[in-house]
Amino acid sequence: MSIDLILAKVVSEARGGLVPDTLAFWYSIIVERARALCPEELRDKIRVEQDEILPMKFRLNVSKRVVPLLLKVIEDALQEMPYSSRLYFETVYNIIAEEYKKAGGVI
């Protein structure tokens, strides 16, 4: 395989991972897995909303009690994601972890 074909494949995969639909897909996977692992009374405390005007913007609403579980699910899912999606969700992970620590939580 030529270097041009390899580069074209890498660029194509990188672009595909940052499409709003792809990010929404991964958010749905993460929320579904987190809900499956958390106690029943907390399942409704995990929600993701995609902004209608800015489709790359997502609002993640999570109970403080679910954050450690959510972080574990994100960490586990990173290995399955395309490269650019992985970078995006690593950033999401870091933001959530930092906010959780500010709120007095321990990871």
Long-range contacts (C-beta under 8 A, 24 or more apart in sequence): 13-82, 13-83, 13-84, 14-82, 14-83, 14-84, 15-84, 16-82, 16-84, 17-81, 17-82, 17-83, 17-84, 17-85, 17-86, 17-87, 17-88, 18-56, 18-84, 18-85, 18-88, 20-50, 20-55, 20-56, 22-82, 22-85, 23-56, 23-58, 23-85, 23-88, 24-50, 24-58, 26-77, 26-81, 26-85, 26-89, 27-58, 27-60, 29-77, 30-70, 30-73, 30-74, 30-77, 30-89, 33-73, 33-76, 33-77, 34-66, 34-69, 34-70, 34-73, 37-69, 37-73, 38-66, 38-69, 42-66, 46-70, 60-92, 60-96, 62-96, 64-100, 64-103, 64-105, 67-96, 67-100, 67-105, 68-100, 68-105, 68-107, 70-96, 71-96, 71-97, 71-100, 71-107
